[in-house]
């Protein structure tokens, strides 16, 4: 029995997909060897299927590319946000230390420190200007003109904020007495917030000198004192 080409064309999808029975495959193969029309239809079907597969592959590749670009964009966006946050934090911290904590030494002038004697051989050294941030002081024993003397070196510092704000906000316990004998720090200079420094009879001289006292330990203090201003010396 001869089978029409229409039936063969209906079976071509099964033949192309390889899902038909072995007898059907053999029959289809034999028919296609002798029928030009069905062979052309088979070739066309294979080309159409290839185009569909290619189109699907292209779409999948495009989807993957878009996903990759989206992930890269999100990663860059998150990185930019984190950098912005950390930069803002860094700027805030840097600004805080610049404004509130960066100490600038106050250079000596004749109206900076008031000196007066009080009872029991004590002397008062009072900061007279409008504001300061901190008082630095160091007590040492040094040989001057062949005599061993106990000296006190002091200097004051300021910050941007203390320059712009009322004095009362920054000088805590400014009326409390501060005696070197009670608060001396033998390991180096000390920092305090008092505007008045009191010394007792054990101190022979007081100097005003702007310096990092940690750097003075490897130098003879008598030579360093040449750059200091003598505020008071016991007779």
Secondary structure as GFF3:
##gff-version 3
##sequence-region A 1 235
A	DSSP	alpha_helix	5	17	.	.	.	ID=ss1
A	DSSP	alpha_helix	22	34	.	.	.	ID=ss2
A	DSSP	alpha_helix	36	96	.	.	.	ID=ss3
A	DSSP	pi_helix	97	101	.	.	.	ID=ss4
A	DSSP	beta_strand	104	105	.	.	.	ID=ss5
A	DSSP	beta_strand	113	118	.	.	.	ID=ss6
A	DSSP	beta_strand	122	127	.	.	.	ID=ss7
A	DSSP	beta_strand	134	144	.	.	.	ID=ss8
A	DSSP	beta_strand	147	158	.	.	.	ID=ss9
A	DSSP	alpha_helix	160	164	.	.	.	ID=ss10
A	DSSP	three_ten_helix	167	169	.	.	.	ID=ss11
A	DSSP	alpha_helix	180	183	.	.	.	ID=ss12
A	DSSP	beta_strand	190	192	.	.	.	ID=ss13
A	DSSP	beta_strand	196	199	.	.	.	ID=ss14
A	DSSP	beta_strand	205	208	.	.	.	ID=ss15
A	DSSP	three_ten_helix	213	216	.	.	.	ID=ss16
A	DSSP	alpha_helix	221	224	.	.	.	ID=ss17
A	DSSP	three_ten_helix	225	227	.	.	.	ID=ss18
A	DSSP	beta_strand	229	233	.	.	.	ID=ss19
###
